[in-house]
């Protein structure tokens, strides 16, 4: 996607090992550390009906774990690794391994966006469905993984780019020329302040048309059922907020944010749509 602006939704939590540890914290690749990392990620991703805890755990792999720094004063390792969900989705993550004042092992995980959680849910489900199909078992329903709302905390880690494997489900599409962007509804039926402003202000009309295109492209892409349902729900909520605007500047700000926001969902398979960035609309 061209010049996409990413907003991070973070899953950062703490988990403590109650068993006493030594003077040095477990290293990034130690089993104790990776067990806690996996536990934290599972809690953030959430489970689903018909999925056993073992299936979910087996679907999450942590690879290439390594230390990026060590703070001798506070006995803390800063770590990096690659998280693989269901063999379908890969995500670089960061985490810390540290001892507290009581010598207990503390692990903190960061670098995970809200969209990444949704993509991991879809990846786990697809991986388990494939495994069941290979074994001749009954496939899992696509409705079995509900959306788990992550915590809203800021994160300094840059959003990673998900893998893009060509597939016919989500073919790359080109944004239409600006001349073709126009209100996505019948202006003859405009009744609210927002709708009338969109129909009389050229820039707002382009914003509405571009948002409609981005939204349509993302719904047609393979972003997983959980992400697709979330996209629809957030769009309905956004429309309610948009309709509270009482001037054109408020509408323009709302559209600029939403035009970029709808395209932040990672694509599970296929190419990500070539969405329009709000900054390109003049």
N, C-alpha and C positions, 0 to 999 in steps of 0.2 A: 504494500500500500504506500502511495506517495506521501511523504512528509507527515506520516501519522503521528498524532500527539497521544502519548500513553498516560493514563491516570492509574496509579498503582493502588491496588487494594491488597493489604498485607495480612499474612498469617504468621504472626510472631508470638510465640508463647513460651513458657518455661516448663521444664519437667525436671524433677529432682530424683536422684537415686538415693533412697533412704539408707542403703547399706553404706557403712563407712568406707571411704576411699583412702588411698595413700597420700603422701605429701604432694605428689604430682597429679594433675588432672588426667583422666584417660585421653589418649591421643585421638585425632580426628577419625582414624580408621579402626579404632578399637571397637570390639563388639558391643560393649556397654554404651558407647557414644552413639553408634549407628542404630542400636535398638531404640534409644530414646528419640532420635531424630525420626525414625519410622513411626513411632507411636504418636508423636506430635503431628506429623503430616496426616496420618490416618484420622486423627481427631478433627482436623480442619477439613479434610475432604468429605468425611461422613460416610456412612454405610448405606445399605438399602435392603429391602425385603428380598428374600431369596438368595442373599449372598452371605456366606459364612465368614466369620472373622479371619479364618485361615486363608480363604480365597482372596480377601482384600489384602492381607499381609503379603501373600505370595505374589500379588500383582504389582507391588511396589518394590523396586530394586534401587539400591544406591550404589553408584559406580564411581570409580576414579576419585575417591575421597582423599583429600590431602590438606596439609596445613599451609595457610598463606601467611600466618604470623603467629608469634607467641609473645605474650606479655609476661615477663618474668616476675614483675612486682605483684600482679594480681593472679598469677598462675592461670592464664587464660589462652587457649588456642583459638585462633580464627581459622575457620575451615571452609573449603569449597568442595563441591561434589556435583555429580549429575544424577538427577532423579528420573527413573524410568517408570511410567505408569502403564501397566498392562502390555508392555512391549510396543505400545502405539504412540506414546507421547513422551518426549524428553524435555527436561527442564533443569538448567543450572541453578543450584541453590547455595546459600551461604548459611553457616551455623557456627556456634561457639560452644566450646567445652571448657568448663571452669569449676573450681572448688570454691564453696562459700566458706564463711568463717568457721563453720562447724565441720568442715571437711567433707561435706556432701557434694555429690556430683550434680552440676546444673548444666542443662543444655538449652540453648535458645536457637530457634530457627527463623530465618528471615529470607527476603528476596522472592516472596511468592505473591503474585497478584491475584485478585479476585477471578479474573478470566482464566488464570492458570489452574485454579482449583476446579473450575467448571470443565476445563479441557482434561484434567486428570481424571475427573469422574467419568467422562465419556471414554477416555482411554482404558480405564480399568474395566468398564462394562464391555467394551468391544473386545478386549483381550480375553475376558472370561467367556464371553459368547463364542469366540473363536475356539477356545479350549474345549468348551462343552460340545461344540459342533464336531471337533476332531475326535472326541471320545464317544460321539453318538448320544450325548445327553440332551435333555430338553433345554432349548435356548432360553436365556434370561430375557424377560420383558424389558423393552427400552424405557419403561416408566419406573424401574425399580431403584434408580439412584436419584433421590431428591436433592435439591440445591441446599448446600450447607453454607449459611451466611458467615463469611470470615469476619474477623475483627477489623475495625476501621482505624488503622494506625498508619502514620507516614513511614515511608521506607526509602532509604538512600540508595538502594540497589537498583540499577537500571533494569528495565523490563527486558527479559530475554526474547529472542525471536524463535517461535516454535518451528519444528521441522516442517518442510513443505514437500510432500510426496505427491507427484502427479496422480490424479484420479479423476474419473469422469464426473464425480458428484459435484465438485466445485471448480468449474473451469474459470480461468481468469477472464474478466470482462473489463472493457474499457469504459471510463466515465464519458458521458455525453458532452458535446461542446456546450459552452455556457449559454449560447443562444437558445438551446433547447430546454434549458431549465425554466420551469414555470410552475405556478401553484399546482399542487397535486390534487386539488379538488375543484369543483364547479363554482366559480366565483359568483355566478348568478344566485347561488344558494347561500352565500356568505352571510352570517347573521351576527357573529361575535366581533368584538373589537379586533382580536387577533386575526380572524379570517379576513375582515375588511381591510386591515392594514397590509396583509400579505398580498391582497389583490390590487392594491393601489400603489404599493411601494415596490419598485423594480427589484431592488436588492433583496428584500424580504421574500419576494416571489422566487428568486433564484435559490435562496436558502431553503425554502420549503421543497422545491423540486429536487435539489441536490440531496437533502435528507431522505426524501422518499426513495431516491435511487439507491443510496447507501443501505438503507433499511431493507429494501427488496433484495439486494445482492447478498446481504448477510443471512437473511432467512433462507435463501436458496443454497447457501454453502453448507458444508458438513461441519457444523460447529457442535453437534451433539444435541440431544433432546433437552437436556438440562439447560444448556446455554440458550437454546432457541426459546424455551419458555421464559427464561429470565429476560431475554431481549424484548419479547412481547410485553411482559409485565412492566419493565422499566419504560417502555415507549408509552404505555397508557398513563403511567404516573407522570412522565414528562409533559404530555399533552395537558394534563390538569394544571401543572405548574405554569406552562406557557400561557394558558388562558387567563392567568392572574395578572399578566402584564398590562400596564395602562399606558405605555408609550412605546414607540418604535425601537428605541435604544435597548430597552429591556428585551424585546422580541429578538433583536439582532444578537444580543449576547447569549440568549438561550439557544438560538439556532447554531451559533458558532460552536458552542460546547457540545451540543448533541450530535452534530454532523460528524465530529471526530470520535465521539464516545461510542456510537453504535458499531464502529468498525474495530473495536479493541478486542473482540472475542477471538481467541486463537482458533484456527481451522484444524480439525482433527485429521482430515485427509483431503487431498486436493490442494489447489493453489488458493491463496487468500485473494478475495476480490480486490481489484484496483480501485479502491474507494476514493472519493473526492475529499480533499482536505479543505476545511473551511477557509484557510488562508488563500486558497486559489480562486475564491469567488469574489469578483469585483463588481 
